[in-house]
Amino acid sequence: MKKATLFFIGLCTALIAFSQTTNSVYNNREAFNPQFYPYPGNDFRSASGEPGPHYWQNRADYRINCTLDTGKNTVTSEVEINYTNNSPDDLKFIWLQVDQNIYKKDSRATATTTQTGGRWANAQFTQGDVIKSISVEYEGKKYTPKYNTTDTRMQVWFQDALKSSGGKIKVTINYDFEIPQYGTDRMGRLKTKNGWIYEVAQWYPRLCVYDDIQGWNTLPYLGAGEFYLEYGNIEFNVTAPANLIVVGSGELLNPHECLTPEQQKRWNEASNSDKTVMIRSSQEVTDPNSRPKKAYCTWKFKIQNARDVAWAASKAFVWDAARMNFPSGKKAIAASAYPVESITKDGWQRSTEMVKASIEFNSKTWYEFPYPVATNVAGIVGGMEYPGIVFCSYNSSGSGLWSVTDHEFGHTWFPMIVGSNERKYAWMDEGFNTFINDISTDNYNNGEFKEQGFFNDPTSKFMVTYVFNDKMDGLYNIPDVIQQANLGVAAYLKPAMMLHSLRDAVLGPDRFDAAFKEYIKRWAYKHPTPWDFFHTIENVAGEDLGWFWRGWVLNDWKIDQAVKEVRYVDNKPQNGSIITIENLQKMPMPVTALVKEENGKEHRINLPVEIWQRGAVWSFNAPTTSDVKEVILDPDKLLPDWNRDNNTWKNSK
């Protein structure tokens, strides 16, 4: 085509575009700016979103022996850390997380989080992790290293640098700490009529992650920001008075030493039963014969390829279990431990049923559950997740119990399997988990707890105004930067809405599900960044989505699609109609228009997001043969449109 012809066409098009005035704040060049990714792929992380051919990740294996003192509410412990440096760098020191220091009176969290109050505020203070001794063994030499503690981080210096590409070192730490009564809603202890329930987490020094993105990740633990941890095998032993039941992450290795013969028999029955089997009933809680006749028991647990462990202990526990069945044919056990106070209408006696349903569904839908046991513990913690064990409120029942159980065990997939950096990117674990929770809730017991109402309709005017208001924090913020009142939206609800919009309105379920499952498979037991997620979804789904991530994640843009006007070809309804729509806010999205005619015919027209590449106004033809009665944008209410009133045009005749 000749340049003169192209110039003429361009001039005419420009004149038409300039004549279409709009009040839109939309900027098509900003939305579709071609420069989105901050760095290209490399040997560590491929541009396709996969781990690169030289991707590396350090490893931390733990052996822990601890004793619970129920008189002093303390844990005395020794942890042996076997650390493998797979990085290309020699390491002169390591950083450890000592999270119990958050409860000290002079902690950063006390000076910040506690002052603002809320879920993560410290009700009382402790001495934190009291370090008794540290020793290092490396290449046949054992010594006491220099170390320093800065709030919730501890740096241990080596006499000789830990060699790169597979160097191994052993660090042994002896320490103790007091269990706080309310530990930032992550751990703590609850007094029930039959005894204390101890929920113990963040209870041993854990390696900070050393990665190819930042090196040492040492953000302090302030409460809202959760965890970023290395994978490894963890063995831990808990010695406690024999009248306590102890449940923990992973497999109990010595049931013959900790359970009565009858309880062992019932546990074996549960491992072969799809129905809940009582291991210790409510009537047996106060029966001394329900525990072995000795002073103390040492409960031995082991879990493989995990990033953390937690445990709970109480003489007040009712305990039940059932078998879980997975697509590969593998079996595991769902279990629940709770006080008699939690047995109410649709209460904790249904917990194991819920654990089983949630995990079986997500295993079938996304990726198979990796642990031998999944235990739900009722206690003071409102809801918190760890590999193979979760803590949920003892007051929960009905839909509330299902919701918290499904959510906390949903974290098995994000971040226990897909090990993203929770301390920085809460939306990558809380939001992704909330998204899969929506799907599992629809499925559970024929939709028993699929609640109706504005709060469960993300496209309702109330919810859209709430989520997209100008004072709301965006997704791309560290959790401790987000206002506490906004975290539920920025970390949970909005990223879930984003994924639903991507699945339902942009890619379709088949393309999205294939890409999402591939993301989980690629990054199982690894450390993805947001960009690895973006790359994977785009490459597997075959769609450039820079415009989508830019609006939803990196900015706090709104969606507002509107019908501007309806005209007829040659002013004759029988010749078809020309419908003009606008994008009034900054976020572009595909458009679905439902066109209704006076003669009763309806036309559903799907327009790709590319209609917004050249501006905020777009006109399209509809094959109508009579007067247009009504035009509705997003008729299925898939999008959280800021002003749904202008989505509809009605004939005023």
Disulfide bonds with the S-S distance in Angstrom:
none
